[in-house]
Structure formats: structure tokens, C-alpha cells
Amino acid sequence: MTDVALIGRVEPPALHVMTFNVRRRIPRYRPGSPDDWTERKRLVRRLLAAEQPTVLGVQEALADQVEVVADALGDRYRWVGTGRDPSGRGERCPIYYDATRLELTAWRQLALSATPDLHGSRSWGNVTRRILVTAEFTDRETRTRLMAFNTHLDHISWRSRLHSARMIVRLAQAARAADPAAAVVITGDFNAGEDSAVHRNLVLGDGLRDAWDAADERVTPQWGTYSGYRRLRVGGRRIDHILVDDGLDVLRAGINATRFDGRSPSDHEPVQAVLRHRRIGRTHRTEGDG
């Protein structure tokens, strides 16, 4: 029996986009720790099997966790993205997509640094390597174009977060300039709340919008997106975001605080949104979402 979804699989022309920091696997745990991956991976499987997003941006996934996520989503899905270390190992920020709905036409991975094409490079004061994965799609149903970005900004250096945010905005602007008919969606753990300078730089001007703020409907309270396995708090800081450009309408948004017998799949709450390309007329049917 499938668990009840917050949003679930949607019908065209809608797109279900999700961002989810799955919390990297830690080798040692205290007995009974909520961080124990051997227990959490069962919950991740249940959550993703129910939600079935069209596009999923994941953060903090090690190689074996990437495979767990892929298996949970099922045979329709493919993914892109490698480890952030120079060797290609380490944490990943993969983009998963429903290949029956979206055709992948290009993808690349950049370092969030002053030398983005040098894999594993670091700049701006962050000790931990940080990356950005981008993927370009053609929607098989509507023939519209979608550009997806996924990232995880530094947890310590505010300077790194700010430079990274500005770099991502420039790349999103360049992508739209190169393909004006395309729409852009950005998923990530930004380690920065909605009241931060990082967030202000991301949504500065008339470029990107926060999907939570732009949604026609919010299907959950505003939970803080980092719980650390602690009690949920309404009105908490949102550090995980879905951003969209003006090529997308945001029909619904939610923060998925699902618990299974009181246990959480991760120390972060997934953020989800139902989007529609603005080139698609509002007369198209979007009801029947799972």
C-alpha cells in the first residue's frame, strides 16, 4: 500500500518539482539515533514512492544514497550529477527526472568557485567544495523547454553563499538569454533563510521568484525546513528553496513534514511545488494530481 502523498504524481501540463536534502550517511551513530541511515533509508523510500515528482533536486547524497533514491522513484526515472571531489567521489547534488515525461537534452556540473569549470575547485572562503548541477529538458507532452538547476550552498561561509548565489543568478540569466522560450527552476539547500542577503540576491529585480511566496495556494503551514529531527515549528526559517523565473506559474507549494511512526526521513523537510509553463494556456486541465 502506498503512503498518502502531499502532492504526488501530476498530469500534464503541470510539473511537480521537489527539493530534498537527504542528509548524508554518517558512519557512526548513537544507539537509537534518528540520524541512522539504515533506518532512514526505508523512510526515504516511502516518501519518494508516494510523491513521484517530475523533477527532484537532491542534496548531500553519497553514491549509495543516490542509488536508494533512484530505486525509490522507480524505473521511469533517470538522474545526472557526480561527486563534488576532484575524483568525482563525495557528496552529490543529483537531478532526478521522470524520463517518460522529460527528455534530457544537455547537462553539466560546475564548481561554485571563481573557476567553475575546474572540477573540485574552491573559492570565496568555503572549506567544503560546493557544486551546481544543471539539466536541460524538453517536455515530451507540451514540447516546452525547462532548465533545472540544483545546488547546496556552504553551511559556514556567508561570503561563499553570497558569491554562489550571484553566480547562480548570472547562469540562470544566461540560460534564458540563450533560449528565451525556456523556463528556469532552481532547487537547493541554500543554508540561508528568506530574510537573508543570499535570498535577497536570488530574487533581486524581476528575475527569480521564491515558489513559496509566488504560489497561488500553499498546501501546508510554513514549517522550518531544517528540523534537525527536532519538533516541527510553524513559521520557522526556510533554508531549502525552489526558485522559478517568469516562465513558470506556481500553482501550489508545500513543505513536506511527513513522519512515519514519529520518525523523519531526513533532518531537512522537502519543499515541493506544482508548476506550469506560462506558454501553456490556463485552459489545460491540471486537476487529477495524485
N, C-alpha and C positions, 0 to 999 in steps of 0.2 A: 504494500500500500504506500502510495506517495504522500509525503507530508504536504500540508496546505501551504501554498506559495503566497508570498506577499504580492507579487506581480505575476510571475510565471511566463510561459511562452506566449508571445503576442502574434497576432495576424498582421500581414502586410496591409497598409504601408507603415505600420508602427514598427519601431525598433526598441528593443529592451536593452538598455546599457547598464552595466553594473561595474563598480569598482570594489575590490576586496583585498585588504591586506590579510593574508592567511597566517601570518606570524611564523617566522622561520622555525624550523625544528631545532630545539636545543638538546644537546646530548645528555644532560643530567637534569633530573627533576627531584624535587622533594616528593616523598610518597604522597599520593593523592593530589598532586599539584594540578590545577586547571590548565596548566601550560603543556601537559604531557601530550605530545603529538600522537602517540599510539592510540590515545583515546579521542583526541580532537579530530583525527582524520576521518573517523566514522561520521562525525557531525558535519564536517565539511562536505562529505559525500551526500548526506541527506539534504543539506541546504541547497546545493547546486543542482542535484537531481530534480528538486522541486522548482527552482527558479528558471532554469534554462534560458539565460539571457542570450540575445543575439550577438552581443559583443561583451566580453568580460576582460577588464584590466586587473591583473593580479600583481601584488607586491610581496616581496620577501620570500618568494618560493625558491627552495633548493631543488636540485634536479629530481629527487624522488617525489617531492611535493608537487612539482609540475605534472608528473605522471598521475598522481592521485586526482588532481583537479581534472585532467583530461578524461580519466576514466569515469569520474563522477558525471561529467557533462554528457558523455556518450559518443557514439560513432559518427554523429553528424558534425562533430567539432574538429577543428584544427587549431594550431597555435604557432606563434612566431616569437622569437626572443632567445637570447643566450645569456650566460652568466656575465656578471659585471667585471670579473677579474680579467687581467690580460690574457690568461689561459683560456678564457671562456667559461670558467667554473664560477662557483659562488652564487649569490642570490640573483634571481632573475625578476624581471618585470614583464612577463609574457602577456601577449594579447591573444585571447581565445575568441574564436568566431564560429558561428553556425555556417558551415560551408554549403549547406543546401540553400541558404538564403543569400550569402555574400560571397562574391568571387574576389579572391585576393589578387591584386594586380601588381603590387610592389610592397616592400617593407625594408626598413633599415633600423639599425641601432646606433645611437650616438652616446658618447660620454657627455655628461653635464660638466663641461670644463671649457677652458679657453681653447682647447684643441679637441673639438668634439669628434673628429674622425680618427683620433688616436685611441683605440680601444683600451680601456683601463686607466685613462689619464684622469688626473685630479687637479682642481684649481680652487681658488676662492675660499680656502681655509677649511675645507672638509677633509677629514682623515679617511672617512669611508668613501669608496668610489660610488658614484651615482650615475644613473643612465636614463635614457629616454628611448622608448621603442615606438616606432611609427608604422602604421599599416594603411595601405590604400585599398579600397574596395569598390566594386560595382555591385549594386543591389540587383540580384537576379530577377526580382519581382517588379521593381519600379524603374530599373535602369538608371537610377540616380547614383551619384558618387559620394562616398563617405571616406574621410580621412580620420583615423583614430590614433591618438597619442596616449601613451601610458608611462607613468613615472613614479618615483619615490624620492622626495627631496630629503636633504640631510636633516638629521634629528638634533644636531648640536649647533652648527654654524648658521646664524641668521644671514650672514653675508653670502654664504653659498646658496641658501634658499632664495634670496632676492635675485642674485645673478642668474640662477637657474630659471626662476620664473620669467625674467625678462627674455632669456634665451628662448624659452618655450613659446612665448608670445610672438617673438620675431619669426620663429619657424612656422607657427600657425598662420601668420600673415603672409609669409612667403608661399606657403602651400595653397592658400586661397588665391593669391595673385597668379600662380601658375595654372590653376584650374578653377576659374571663378564659379563654375557650376557645382563644385563640390561643397559639402558641408564638413565642419570640423567638430569632433568631440574629443575631450581630453579627460582621462581618468587618472586618479592618483592619490597616494598618501602624501600630502604636501607638508605635513608636520607644522601647519600654520592654520590658525583659526580664521573665521570670516571677518574678524576685526583687525587682522594683521596687515602690515605693509606688503607682505607677499601676496595676499589675496587681493589687496587694492591694485597692485601692479598687474595681476592677472586679468582683472575685469575693468581696467582703466579704459576710458573712452567708450567707443561704440563697437568694440571688437568682441570680446568674450563675455559670457554671462554665466553666473552660477546657476546650475539647473534647479537647485533647491529654491532659490529666490525667484526664478523665472517660471516655475511650474504653475499650470492652471489649477492643479489640485495636488495637495500633499496628503498622502495616504497614511502617514504616521506622525506622531509628535516629533519635535526636533530633539532627538536623542544626541548626546555627545557621541562622536564616532570612535573615540578611544575610551574603552571602559577599563582596560587592564584586568578583565574578569571580575571587576567590582560591580556594585549595584548601579543600575542604569539611572541616568539623571536627565530629566526633561530640561531643555534649554542649555544643555552642555555644549562645549565647543565642537564645531565641525572641522576636523583637520583632514578628513578624506572628502574629496570633491569630484563632482562631474561638472565640467565646463563645456559650454556649447557656443558656437558662433551664430551669427544671424541667419544661417542657412537652415537652422533647426528650430522647430517649435517644441516646447516641453509640455507634454500633456499631463504627466503625473510624475511625482518624485516621492521617494520614501527612504527611510533609514531602517534597515532590517535588524531588529533586536531579537530575533528568534532565539529561544533557549530550548534545549532538549533535556527534559528532566532536570532543569536548573543549570545545565552546562552550556557553555558558549563555544562555538567552533573556533573562535579567534579572540584576541584581545582588542580587535577592531570590529566595528559594526559595518557591514556592507552598505553602500549607498547605491540606490537604483533609480532609474528614470525611464519613462516611456517617451520616446522622441518621434518626431515625424519631419521629414524633409519638407521645407516650405514650398518646394516646387510641386509637391503633391497637393492637389486640391482638397479642401476640407470636406468635400462630399464623399471621399472614400470612407469605407467602413473601417472603424478602429475598435468596435466593440468585439466581444468574444475573447478578450485577453484571458489567458489562463490564470 
